[in-house]
Amino acid sequence: MLIADDHAVVRRGLKQILYDAFPFAHLEEAMDTAELLKKAGEQQWDIIISDLSMPGENVLDALRRIKQDFPKLPVLVLSIYPEELYAVRSIKAGASGYLRKDSHPDELLNAVRRILSGKKYITARVAEKLASVLEKYGERPPHEILSDREFEVFKLIASGKAVSEIADDFSLSVSTVSTYRTRILAKMNKKTNADLTLYAMEHKLLE
């Protein structure tokens, strides 16, 4: 089992929970996306348990690469973010399950066991969100039609960050981020950054 998280205390806690349930398991750690991608290909893993937010490449992009190179390797995404924000995006990127970090340890073990048996682990809330994705395009909430990168930029704009700051965060040019902003406004049928902030607050999309 490979545990990927940028917080040492989280990795240690996860290892203890897993060792208690799987005393003979081989557990290794990754502290950022680059190490996750490197170790994913170094040996055969029964499961990867990964945080959604780590230094380096976007974890959803990394997940797609892992699933492309190792399609049978299951990944459980364990995140502080509520299902409304990233569960559907994680499943669509190839994750076998999505679980919040504040879940009970028993739920974590239940998810791991289910995924190890070859099944997916989806909570009732995630199942409901996935069902909504199957509805026709026009009935989906506007933020769900954004690409993963557009969604990240949208959240930062809504939180009050300037385009130049977002460009620095993602190592992109200001013009590229401005293009993302234009697309976001068009897709969501909004006119200003304030409109995006109000939308994000109404839909509880800001942490």
C-alpha positions as CSV (number, residue, x, y, z in Angstrom):
1,M,0.0,0.0,0.0
2,L,1.3,3.5,-0.9
3,I,0.2,6.4,1.2
4,A,0.5,9.9,-0.3
5,D,0.1,13.0,1.8
6,D,2.2,16.1,2.4
7,H,1.6,16.0,6.2
8,A,3.8,13.6,8.1
9,V,1.3,13.3,11.0
10,V,-1.4,12.2,8.6
11,R,0.8,9.6,7.0
12,R,1.8,8.2,10.4
13,G,-1.9,8.1,11.5
14,L,-2.9,6.3,8.3
15,K,-0.1,3.8,8.6
16,Q,-1.1,3.0,12.2
17,I,-4.8,2.5,11.3
18,L,-3.8,0.3,8.3
19,Y,-1.2,-1.7,10.3
20,D,-3.8,-2.5,13.0
21,A,-6.1,-4.0,10.3
22,F,-3.4,-5.4,7.9
23,P,-0.5,-6.3,10.2
24,F,1.5,-7.9,7.4
25,A,1.0,-5.1,4.9
26,H,3.9,-3.4,3.2
27,L,3.3,0.3,3.5
28,E,5.3,3.1,1.9
29,E,4.9,6.9,1.9
30,A,5.0,9.7,-0.7
31,M,5.0,13.3,0.4
32,D,4.3,15.1,-2.9
33,T,2.9,14.4,-6.3
34,A,6.3,13.8,-7.9
35,E,7.1,11.2,-5.3
36,L,3.7,9.6,-5.8
37,L,4.2,9.3,-9.5
38,K,7.7,7.9,-9.0
39,K,6.8,5.3,-6.5
40,A,3.6,4.3,-8.3
41,G,5.7,2.7,-11.0
42,E,8.5,1.3,-8.8
43,Q,6.5,-1.8,-7.7
44,Q,3.1,-3.4,-7.8
45,W,0.7,-1.9,-5.2
46,D,-2.6,-3.3,-4.0
47,I,-3.9,0.2,-3.5
48,I,-2.8,3.8,-3.3
49,I,-4.4,6.1,-0.7
50,S,-3.7,9.7,-1.8
51,D,-4.5,13.2,-0.6
52,L,-6.0,15.5,-3.2
53,S,-3.9,18.6,-2.4
54,M,-0.1,18.1,-2.4
55,P,2.9,20.1,-3.6
56,G,3.7,19.6,-7.3
57,E,1.5,18.6,-10.2
58,N,-2.3,18.7,-9.7
59,V,-3.2,15.4,-8.1
60,L,-6.2,14.8,-10.4
61,D,-3.8,15.1,-13.4
62,A,-1.4,12.7,-11.7
63,L,-4.3,10.3,-11.1
64,R,-5.1,10.3,-14.8
65,R,-1.5,9.5,-15.5
66,I,-1.5,6.6,-13.0
67,K,-4.7,5.2,-14.5
68,Q,-3.3,5.5,-18.0
69,D,0.0,3.7,-17.1
70,F,-1.5,1.3,-14.5
71,P,-5.2,0.9,-15.3
72,K,-5.8,-1.9,-12.7
73,L,-4.1,0.0,-9.9
74,P,-6.9,1.3,-7.5
75,V,-6.6,4.7,-5.9
76,L,-8.6,5.9,-2.9
77,V,-8.7,9.7,-2.7
78,L,-8.7,10.9,1.0
79,S,-9.3,14.6,1.2
80,I,-10.4,17.4,3.5
81,Y,-12.7,18.7,0.8
82,P,-16.4,17.9,0.9
83,E,-17.9,15.6,-1.7
84,E,-19.6,18.5,-3.4
85,L,-16.2,19.9,-4.5
86,Y,-14.1,17.0,-5.7
87,A,-15.8,13.6,-5.4
88,V,-17.2,13.4,-8.9
89,R,-14.0,14.9,-10.4
90,S,-11.9,12.3,-8.6
91,I,-14.1,9.4,-9.8
92,K,-14.1,10.7,-13.3
93,A,-10.3,11.0,-13.2
94,G,-10.1,7.3,-12.3
95,A,-10.3,7.0,-8.5
96,S,-11.9,3.9,-7.1
97,G,-13.3,5.8,-4.1
98,Y,-13.5,9.2,-2.4
99,L,-13.5,9.7,1.4
100,R,-13.2,12.7,3.6
101,K,-10.3,12.9,6.1
102,D,-12.7,13.4,9.0
103,S,-14.4,10.1,8.4
104,H,-14.2,7.4,11.1
105,P,-11.3,5.0,10.9
106,D,-13.7,2.1,10.4
107,E,-15.1,3.8,7.3
108,L,-11.6,4.2,6.0
109,L,-11.0,0.4,6.5
110,N,-14.3,-0.4,5.0
111,A,-13.4,1.6,1.9
112,V,-10.0,0.0,1.6
113,R,-11.4,-3.5,2.0
114,R,-14.1,-2.9,-0.6
115,I,-11.6,-1.5,-3.1
116,L,-9.2,-4.3,-2.5
117,S,-12.0,-6.7,-3.3
118,G,-12.2,-5.1,-6.8
119,K,-15.2,-2.8,-6.1
120,K,-15.5,0.9,-5.9
121,Y,-16.3,2.7,-2.7
122,I,-18.9,5.5,-3.1
123,T,-20.8,7.1,-0.3
124,A,-24.5,7.9,-0.7
125,R,-23.7,11.5,-1.2
126,V,-21.2,10.8,-3.9
127,A,-23.6,8.4,-5.6
128,E,-26.2,11.2,-5.6
129,K,-23.7,13.6,-7.2
130,L,-22.7,11.0,-9.8
131,A,-26.3,10.5,-10.7
132,S,-26.7,14.3,-11.3
133,V,-23.8,14.2,-13.7
134,L,-25.8,11.8,-15.9
135,E,-28.6,14.3,-16.3
136,K,-28.5,16.4,-19.4
137,Y,-26.0,19.2,-19.7
138,G,-28.3,22.1,-19.1
139,E,-29.5,20.8,-15.7
140,R,-26.1,20.5,-14.2
141,P,-24.9,23.3,-11.8
142,P,-22.7,25.7,-13.8
143,H,-19.5,25.0,-11.8
144,E,-19.7,21.3,-12.7
145,I,-19.2,22.0,-16.4
146,L,-15.8,23.7,-15.7
147,S,-12.6,21.7,-16.5
148,D,-10.5,20.8,-13.4
149,R,-8.1,23.7,-14.1
150,E,-11.0,26.2,-14.7
151,F,-12.5,25.0,-11.4
152,E,-9.3,25.6,-9.5
153,V,-9.0,29.1,-11.0
154,F,-12.7,29.8,-10.4
155,K,-12.3,29.0,-6.6
156,L,-9.2,31.3,-6.3
157,I,-11.0,34.1,-8.1
158,A,-14.0,33.7,-5.9
159,S,-11.8,33.8,-2.8
160,G,-10.5,37.2,-3.9
161,K,-7.2,36.4,-5.4
162,A,-5.9,38.6,-8.3
163,V,-5.1,37.2,-11.7
164,S,-1.4,37.9,-11.1
165,E,-1.4,35.9,-7.9
166,I,-3.2,33.0,-9.5
167,A,-0.6,33.0,-12.3
168,D,2.2,32.8,-9.7
169,D,0.4,30.0,-7.9
170,F,0.1,27.8,-11.0
171,S,3.3,29.1,-12.7
172,L,1.3,30.3,-15.6
173,S,1.3,33.6,-17.5
174,V,-1.2,36.3,-16.6
175,S,-2.7,36.2,-20.1
176,T,-3.3,32.4,-19.7
177,V,-5.1,32.9,-16.4
178,S,-7.1,35.8,-17.9
179,T,-8.2,33.4,-20.6
180,Y,-9.3,30.9,-18.0
181,R,-11.2,33.7,-16.3
182,T,-13.0,34.6,-19.6
183,R,-14.0,31.0,-20.2
184,I,-15.2,30.6,-16.6
185,L,-17.4,33.7,-16.8
186,A,-18.8,32.6,-20.2
187,K,-19.5,29.0,-19.1
188,M,-21.2,30.2,-15.8
189,N,-23.0,33.1,-17.4
190,K,-21.5,35.6,-15.0
191,K,-20.1,39.1,-15.6
192,T,-17.8,39.9,-12.8
193,N,-15.5,38.4,-10.1
194,A,-18.0,39.5,-7.5
195,D,-20.6,37.4,-9.3
196,L,-18.3,34.4,-9.0
197,T,-17.7,35.1,-5.3
198,L,-21.5,35.3,-4.6
199,Y,-22.1,32.1,-6.5
200,A,-19.3,30.2,-4.7
201,M,-20.7,31.4,-1.3
202,E,-24.3,30.4,-2.2
203,H,-23.1,26.9,-3.3
204,K,-20.7,26.6,-0.3
205,L,-17.7,26.1,-2.6
206,L,-15.2,28.1,-0.6
207,E,-13.3,26.3,2.2
